């Protein structure tokens, strides 16, 4: 079946440090498909990569997709910097902070009446 709550995480090249360094920021785009955009247990279920070094990125992503690795579990992967693959960590870090850390802080603040 499909994933009705699927979430598309997009990272444009100007936010990938290696692409900027190589002058390839306009030719780089990462799209990571998550099973759910609301849960920190969201699984990585697919990706579209447009980049000169797409193979480097896919060699890191393919095992995660095959194992249906969670977003937060994948965030524990150590990647060298600056590489195109490290851009994955940039994207995942952004979504984790935006969707999970900030929402937990908001929930906590609401619970204690901040």
C-alpha positions, -999 to 999 in steps of 0.1 A, spaced: 0 0 0 8 37 -3 20 60 24 -8 85 30 12 105 55 44 105 34 65 136 36 90 150 11 121 166 26 137 189 1 172 203 3 184 227 -24 220 229 -35 227 263 -20 223 246 14 248 218 6 282 231 16 301 209 -9 279 219 -38 285 256 -30 323 250 -27 323 232 -61 301 259 -77 274 232 -83 247 246 -60 223 254 -89 226 218 -102 220 201 -69 188 190 -53 180 163 -27 145 150 -21 142 124 7 108 107 11 98 99 46 70 76 57 56 103 79 62 140 84 50 141 120 68 113 138 103 111 149 100 74 140 95 83 103 112 59 80 133 68 49 113 52 21 128 68 -10 148 96 -26 154 116 -57 189 130 -60 200 155 -87 238 161 -83 270 155 -101 280 130 -74 246 114 -70 263 79 -66 281 91 -35 248 101 -20 229 71 -31 255 47 -17 246 61 18 208 63 12 201 29 -5 209 8 26 187 31 47 158 28 23 162 -10 21 162 -13 59 135 13 63 157 30 87 142 57 109 151 93 103 166 97 138 185 64 135 200 75 102 211 108 118 236 88 138 256 79 107 290 96 106 299 111 72 330 131 62 327 169 57 325 185 32 310 159 9 278 157 -10 267 128 12 271 151 43 243 172 27 220 144 38 229 152 74 222 188 68 188 180 55 179 155 82 193 178 109 171 206 97 139 186 96 147 169 130 151 203 147 122 219 129 97 191 133 107 172 164 128 194 187 108 226 183 75 208 186 86 191 218 98 224 233 64 239 223 46 210 239 67 213 271 62 251 272 24 246 269 24 220 296 42 242 321 24 274 309 53 293 294 
